[in-house]
Amino acid sequence: MGLALRHSYSSTLFKAGVHIKFIQELMGHSRVQVTGDIYSHLSPGLKEAAVQKLDRFLTNKKVLLPA
């Protein structure tokens, strides 16, 4: 039961958008890659979301730059 609770806890953190490095530290994994290997499947749209965030960031920055 303890392992299931541990996995549920870390999965919920990951889905809530908590930074993976923080989850790694909380879970005591030796490397952030271990955490990523275990939990990255929870967000299949993660790459698309990252591209959209970058696009919004760059678009907003263009507005702020002088012409």
Buried (B, 14 or more C-beta within 10 A) or exposed (E): EEEEEEEEEBBEBBEEEEEBEEBBEEBEBEEBEEBBEBBEEEBEEEEEEEEEEEEEEEEEEEEEEEE
